[in-house]
């Protein structure tokens, strides 16, 4: 079963998804450029996901994905499915 979420992301890292007990498939898109990584993600260390692009990633058990945004705040959309 898939669940969808919307997150308000600004200059502080926000957890988008975490796998607890089983791998998950995550699809992420954003209304503006964001940076993805671990809980310490910054614009210097993160993976750039450009506005409107979608990232599909599988997270192994006990992993997380976080996002941050440089200026102001933006909305990030995520769909998570347990594999």
Secondary structure, DSSP 4 states (H G I P E B T S, - for coil): -EEEEEEEE-SS-EEEEE-SSS-EEEEEEESS-EEEESTT--TTTSEEE-TT-EEEEEEPTT-EEEEE-SSS-EEEEEEEEE-
